[in-house]
Amino acid sequence: MSAIVLFLAVIAIIAGWWLSQQRLMAKPWLEEGPIDDFPGTGAVTLPAAKLGLGVFLAVVGALFTLVISAYSMRQPGRLAGAARAKAALV
């Protein structure tokens, strides 16, 4: 379970960084002039292959994290054994 939380924290940090780069406080409806005069208002020029690779790596990373999390829950390790012993006492 901690692997899932760590993975989601990393994804949240990346999403927060991306959002901070998107001019969140800009008010484009108040700006005047041609669209080309304002930087960052055009379409994203990211190639489709690079975007697809990013999505693929995010999905593979999520699945890998789920597999690691499931494996660690199934193994009778220190943490899992201690949690089971504590649950049995309660």
N, C-alpha and C positions, 0 to 999 in steps of 0.2 A: 504494500500500500504506500509505503514511503517513496518508492520509485515513481508511482503515478503522481504523487504530490510534487515531487521534484520536477518531473517532466512538465506538469501543468504550470509550475512556477516559471520554468524557462520559457515556455510558450507565452505566458503572460508578460514577461519582461520584453520579449521580442515584439509582441503586439503593442506594448506601451511605447517602446522606442519608435516603432513605425508610426504610431499615432502622433507622437511628438514632432515628427518630421512633416506632417501634413498641414501645417498652418491652421491649427485648430481655432485660433482667435481671429483669423482673417474674416472680413465681411465683404465678400466679392460683389454683393449687390450695391455696395456704396462706391466701388471703384469705377472710374470712368476711363474710356479709351479703348483702343483695340485689344483683343485678347492676347495678342503676341507681346504687348508691352509689359505684362505682368508675369514674372517667372513662377513656375510651379502650377500654372493653371491649365496646361495642355494635357493631352492624353499621355498615359504611361507608355514609354517607348521600350518597355521590357520585352525581349523576344519571347515568343510562345514556348520555345524549348526550355528556356531558363525558368519561366514560370511553372511549366509542367514538372521540371526537375525539383523545384522547391516544394510543390504540393506532394509529389511522390515521396520525397525525403521526410516530409512531415508525417505522412501516413505510415511509412515504414518505421519511423521513430516511435510513433504511438503504439503500433503493434508490437514492436520489440520491447517497449516498456511494459506493456500488458503481459507479455510472455514472461519477462523477468519477474514481474510482480507475482504472477500466478505460481511460478516455480519457487519463489522464496516463501510463499504461503504454504506450499505443499511440503517443503522440507522441514523436518523436525530439528530446527536449529535452536540456538540459545534464546532468541526472542520469541519464536513461535512456541517453544516448550514452556517458557516462563509464562506466556499469556494463557496457554491451556491450563497450566497448573493453578494460576490465579483464578481462572474461570471455574475450575473444579472446586475450589475452596469456597466460592461465593454461593 
